[in-house]
Amino acid sequence: MQHDKKLDYNDEDDEFSIWDSLEEQYGRPLTLTELKDELILITGHELTDEEFAENLRNKAEWDAYKEKLRAIEEKSKEEAERPTKTAEAFWDLMMCPPIDDDDSVNDARYEKWVQTINQHIRTSMDIYAVMEVIRLHEESVVKSTARRNALKRHTENHQLRDAVYTWADKNIKPGKSLDDAASDMAGKVVPLKWRTVREHLTEWKKLRSASTP
């Protein structure tokens, strides 16, 4: 395999960098033949069996060290994620009480639910998980408020649209343009801008035309 530049192999400074450098260039682990050829290219001389075996031991040590680092990183990641996962499991339990469709509560299932939650608290919860539960609660409040506000806006918009339709039914006579009607209503009959009123009137006209025999 051709290298863009010759790799430096300095036992004192960075004896392990060679293995990662080679696998990065190949994009995969090297075969023994490929590895020996690359080492010959890098060192500039033929390798004895003993030298090659020493290099293999060196590589094995590096692979073991990397695996140890990977395990440590994985454990650290799991530990960092533990409070969130514990809090989410607790939140899911709390949000699913055993209430039937008719809002009745079965005493036996309720007692089991309580015992499950208490067991979760005793065995899994700590201050970090509790803080995550508080965060989940705050997020839930924000989402619920946003949903309520969206529903309120949606309801108000429909009410205003219906007010436009009602006014149009009573006040728009043959020959009156929708532009003039929108000017009469916008900011006066309804707290809407002219363009919005005009769009409602367009829909009103389509509905009335469709319903007229």
Backbone torsions as a table, in degrees:
resi	resn	phi	psi	omega
1	MET	NA	133.8	-179.4
2	GLN	-82.7	136.3	178.0
3	HIS	-100.4	145.0	173.6
4	ASP	-65.5	-34.8	176.2
5	LYS	-150.3	153.1	-178.7
6	LYS	-70.2	134.5	179.8
7	LEU	-76.9	141.7	174.6
8	ASP	-85.7	135.0	179.5
9	TYR	-125.9	96.2	-176.0
10	ASN	-117.1	108.4	-176.4
11	ASP	-60.3	-31.2	-175.9
12	GLU	-79.7	-39.2	-174.0
13	ASP	-85.6	-49.5	-173.6
14	ASP	-154.2	72.8	-172.9
15	GLU	-68.9	-18.6	-176.2
16	PHE	-95.2	-17.5	-173.3
17	SER	-61.5	-26.5	-177.2
18	ILE	-59.3	-38.6	-174.4
19	TRP	-69.2	-44.4	178.1
20	ASP	-67.6	-37.0	-179.9
21	SER	-63.1	-43.0	-179.6
22	LEU	-66.8	-46.3	-178.8
23	GLU	-66.5	-30.7	176.9
24	GLU	-67.1	-39.5	179.4
25	GLN	-69.6	-38.2	179.7
26	TYR	-80.7	-26.8	-176.6
27	GLY	78.2	15.8	-177.8
28	ARG	-169.8	165.8	173.8
29	PRO	-64.6	144.3	-178.5
30	LEU	-84.3	150.2	169.8
31	THR	-74.0	166.3	180.0
32	LEU	-62.1	-38.3	179.4
33	THR	-65.2	-46.8	178.7
34	GLU	-61.6	-40.7	-179.0
35	LEU	-63.9	-43.7	-179.7
36	LYS	-65.4	-41.7	178.5
37	ASP	-60.9	-42.0	-179.4
38	GLU	-67.0	-38.9	179.1
39	LEU	-66.3	-37.9	176.8
40	ILE	-63.6	-41.9	179.3
41	LEU	-63.7	-40.6	-176.1
42	ILE	-73.9	-45.3	-176.7
43	THR	-79.9	-22.9	177.7
44	GLY	83.1	15.4	177.2
45	HIS	-153.9	158.8	177.6
46	GLU	-64.8	144.0	-179.3
47	LEU	-99.6	135.0	172.0
48	THR	-73.8	165.9	178.2
49	ASP	-60.0	-38.0	179.9
50	GLU	-65.4	-42.3	179.2
51	GLU	-64.6	-41.4	179.8
52	PHE	-66.1	-41.0	178.1
53	ALA	-62.3	-37.2	178.2
54	GLU	-65.3	-40.6	177.2
55	ASN	-63.8	-38.1	178.2
56	LEU	-65.5	-39.6	176.7
57	ARG	-64.1	-40.6	178.3
58	ASN	-60.6	-43.9	179.6
59	LYS	-66.0	-41.1	179.4
60	ALA	-61.8	-38.9	177.5
61	GLU	-63.6	-40.4	179.6
62	TRP	-66.8	-41.8	178.2
63	ASP	-62.1	-41.5	179.2
64	ALA	-65.9	-39.6	179.1
65	TYR	-65.1	-41.7	178.4
66	LYS	-64.1	-39.1	178.8
67	GLU	-64.9	-38.2	177.2
68	LYS	-64.7	-42.4	177.5
69	LEU	-63.1	-41.1	-180.0
70	ARG	-62.1	-41.3	179.4
71	ALA	-64.7	-40.0	178.6
72	ILE	-65.0	-43.1	179.1
73	GLU	-64.3	-40.4	179.6
74	GLU	-64.6	-42.4	178.8
75	LYS	-64.7	-40.7	178.5
76	SER	-64.3	-39.6	178.6
77	LYS	-64.7	-44.1	179.0
78	GLU	-62.5	-39.7	179.9
79	GLU	-67.2	-37.6	178.9
80	ALA	-68.3	-33.3	-178.1
81	GLU	-86.0	-14.8	-174.6
82	ARG	-57.0	-47.7	-179.7
83	PRO	-58.2	-40.3	-179.5
84	THR	-66.4	-46.5	-179.5
85	LYS	-64.6	-40.1	178.9
86	THR	-64.2	-43.6	179.5
87	ALA	-65.0	-40.3	-179.9
88	GLU	-65.7	-39.2	177.4
89	ALA	-64.5	-42.1	177.7
90	PHE	-64.1	-42.5	-179.7
91	TRP	-62.9	-42.5	179.0
92	ASP	-61.7	-39.9	177.6
93	LEU	-63.9	-46.1	-177.8
94	MET	-64.9	-32.8	-176.8
95	MET	-84.6	0.4	-178.8
96	CYS	-127.0	61.3	177.0
97	PRO	-68.0	153.2	-177.0
98	PRO	-77.8	71.2	179.8
99	ILE	-108.1	127.4	-179.1
100	ASP	-76.5	170.6	-177.6
101	ASP	-60.0	-29.1	179.9
102	ASP	-90.8	17.3	178.7
103	ASP	67.6	14.1	176.5
104	SER	-86.2	157.9	-178.1
105	VAL	-123.4	124.1	175.9
106	ASN	-81.2	121.6	-174.0
107	ASP	-58.7	-42.0	-177.2
108	ALA	-66.6	-45.2	179.2
109	ARG	-67.0	-36.3	178.9
110	TYR	-65.1	-42.6	-179.7
111	GLU	-64.4	-39.5	177.8
112	LYS	-65.1	-38.8	178.1
113	TRP	-61.4	-45.1	179.4
114	VAL	-62.9	-43.4	179.9
115	GLN	-63.1	-38.8	179.1
116	THR	-64.0	-43.7	179.2
117	ILE	-64.9	-44.3	179.5
118	ASN	-62.3	-39.5	178.0
119	GLN	-63.7	-41.3	178.1
120	HIS	-62.3	-41.6	179.7
121	ILE	-64.2	-43.6	-176.6
122	ARG	-68.0	-37.9	-171.4
123	THR	-97.9	-20.9	-170.9
124	SER	-124.1	-27.9	-171.5
125	MET	-81.2	143.5	169.5
126	ASP	-144.5	-175.6	-175.5
127	ILE	-59.2	-36.1	-178.2
128	TYR	-70.0	-39.6	176.7
129	ALA	-67.4	-38.1	178.0
130	VAL	-62.5	-40.9	178.0
131	MET	-62.7	-36.6	177.0
132	GLU	-67.7	-36.5	176.4
133	VAL	-62.3	-42.2	177.9
134	ILE	-61.1	-40.8	178.6
135	ARG	-63.6	-42.7	179.0
136	LEU	-62.8	-38.4	178.3
137	HIS	-64.3	-43.7	179.8
138	GLU	-63.1	-41.0	177.5
139	GLU	-63.2	-38.6	179.8
140	SER	-64.6	-40.7	179.0
141	VAL	-63.8	-43.6	179.8
142	VAL	-62.3	-45.2	-179.7
143	LYS	-64.8	-41.0	180.0
144	SER	-64.8	-40.8	178.3
145	THR	-64.0	-42.2	179.2
146	ALA	-63.0	-41.2	178.8
147	ARG	-64.1	-43.4	179.4
148	ARG	-62.7	-43.4	179.6
149	ASN	-64.7	-40.4	178.9
150	ALA	-64.0	-42.3	178.3
151	LEU	-64.8	-39.6	179.2
152	LYS	-63.8	-44.9	178.6
153	ARG	-62.7	-40.7	-180.0
154	HIS	-62.7	-43.7	179.6
155	THR	-64.7	-44.4	-179.3
156	GLU	-63.7	-39.8	179.2
157	ASN	-63.3	-40.2	178.3
158	HIS	-67.4	-38.1	178.8
159	GLN	-64.6	-41.3	178.4
160	LEU	-67.6	-40.1	176.6
161	ARG	-60.4	-44.1	179.8
162	ASP	-64.3	-33.9	177.9
163	ALA	-65.7	-37.7	177.0
164	VAL	-64.0	-45.4	179.5
165	TYR	-60.8	-44.0	-178.7
166	THR	-63.2	-44.4	178.8
167	TRP	-63.3	-42.3	-178.8
168	ALA	-63.8	-39.1	178.5
169	ASP	-59.1	-36.6	-174.5
170	LYS	-89.5	-27.5	-167.6
171	ASN	-117.0	-17.9	-179.7
172	ILE	-86.9	113.6	-179.8
173	LYS	-103.1	161.7	177.0
174	PRO	-52.8	133.2	179.4
175	GLY	97.0	-15.9	179.6
176	LYS	-84.6	127.9	-178.1
177	SER	-78.0	153.7	177.4
178	LEU	-68.3	-29.7	176.5
179	ASP	-62.4	-45.2	179.8
180	ASP	-65.7	-39.9	179.4
181	ALA	-63.0	-40.6	178.6
182	ALA	-63.7	-38.4	178.2
183	SER	-65.3	-36.3	179.1
184	ASP	-68.1	-29.6	-173.0
185	MET	-96.2	-40.9	-171.4
186	ALA	-56.7	121.8	178.4
187	GLY	74.4	-0.2	-177.9
188	LYS	-119.2	-66.1	178.3
189	VAL	-75.5	-40.1	178.1
190	VAL	-132.2	147.9	-180.0
191	PRO	-81.0	60.2	-179.4
192	LEU	-128.4	155.0	177.3
193	LYS	-73.9	159.8	-176.5
194	TRP	-56.2	-44.9	-176.9
195	ARG	-62.0	-41.0	-179.8
196	THR	-65.4	-43.5	177.6
197	VAL	-61.3	-41.7	-178.8
198	ARG	-63.0	-38.7	177.6
199	GLU	-65.3	-40.4	177.7
200	HIS	-64.2	-38.8	-179.5
201	LEU	-67.4	-35.1	176.5
202	THR	-61.8	-44.9	178.3
203	GLU	-65.9	-38.8	178.2
204	TRP	-59.1	-44.7	-179.0
205	LYS	-64.5	-40.2	178.5
206	LYS	-63.3	-42.5	179.8
207	LEU	-64.9	-41.5	-179.0
208	ARG	-69.2	-37.7	179.4
209	SER	-66.1	-37.5	-179.0
210	ALA	-70.0	-30.6	-177.6
211	SER	-87.6	-9.5	-179.6
212	THR	-86.0	126.1	-179.5
213	PRO	-59.8	NA	NA
